[in-house]
Amino acid sequence: MFTMMESARLEALHLAHDPATGLKAVIAIHDSRFGPALGGCRYLPYPDDDSAIRDAIRLARGMSYKAALAGLEQGGGKAVIIRPPHVDNRGALFEAFGRMIESLDGRYITAVDSGTSSADMDCVAQHTRHVTSTTAAGDPSPHTAMGVFAGIRATARAHLGGDDLEGLRVAVQGLGHVGFALAEQLAAAGAVLFVSDLDPGRVQLAVEQLGAHPVGGDALFSTPCDIFAPCGLGGVLNADTVGRLHCAAVAGAANNPLTSLEVADELERRGILYAPDYVINSGGLIYVALKHRGEELPAITAHLANIGRRLTEIYGHAQAEKCSPARVADALAERLLYGPASR
Ligand code: NAD
């Protein structure tokens, strides 16, 4: 366990078990030098306790990198609750999780993530104020979409000769909370949309409301376009799918869309510009972090502009160093976290 913590440079790991509610939770605090650790709470089944702990550590580290590059006075953390096969009272389980967070005295702030909802966060909020994305705080997804839109503009400017999106062909994979809001902004800016979703209803909506062109399932990978925007699940770009892409850049909301850094290298080799996921999709984190600090919407929206600036900086370094923006982003985050503490 300590070897795993050491190699991830993890600051602290907290475990809680509450037999009365069935709560089995892991909170990983990666780094809190720049502020309290902030990161979502997953509520998923895991094959064993070790996989839950490993997931929390890996994700907490990613949150530190995301916060550092977003210029937030925030550390990185993540919680994982192992979803039991059966739960009598979900509300009571999340209330117990709220008590666990309260015992950490503000060192970790939680939020929604895979498997959790604002209603769950409302239960957490009954026992601690160290929680965001409650019903009252609002859904971060529209802000994630705004950030991705700004990131697509920066990507077009760096690689496609200008940031006018009129006529830009964008393939949006996944039309959920973020993907649909992104598609709306792209359509309003005059982009031509190719879309896919596992849910045909979402596709139909994009066709009717945004004039999008529907593309069946996997065919989206090989659809000729300027930008491929993964906005569904992670892990969609692997050695096989990356070879099928017919685009100039990959820029979307999905977390961990590449199965490995080698896939980023392959994109680079093929001349496809990659917008690092945790930079372009940091709008949601910016929203929840600043909202939790009591900032007003105009200040939050202004901070989202950092996403385009940061991507432009990363693209510049990547071009100079002839390597993938994914590697540049990791190196930059590590320098901000572990190098001389200057932001
Ligand atoms: P969501 O669950 O609302 O939507 C995901 C959509 O993608 C669904 O409609 C689903 O049917 C579709 N989908 C899944 N796999 C697909 C595939 N292979 N092909 C086509 N469609 C597919 O999720 P969301 O909140 O919109 O988040 C989307 C992605 O962005 C996720 O990877 C998430 O981790 C990431 N992200 C979200 C936020 C946020 O604020 N919601 C912030 C940062 C990152």
Residues whose N, C-alpha, C, O or C-beta is under 5 A from the ligand:
A	BS01	NAD	P140 S141 T144 Q173 G174 L175 G176 H177 V178 G179 S196 D197 L198 D199 C231 G232 L233 G234 A253 A254 N255 N281 G284
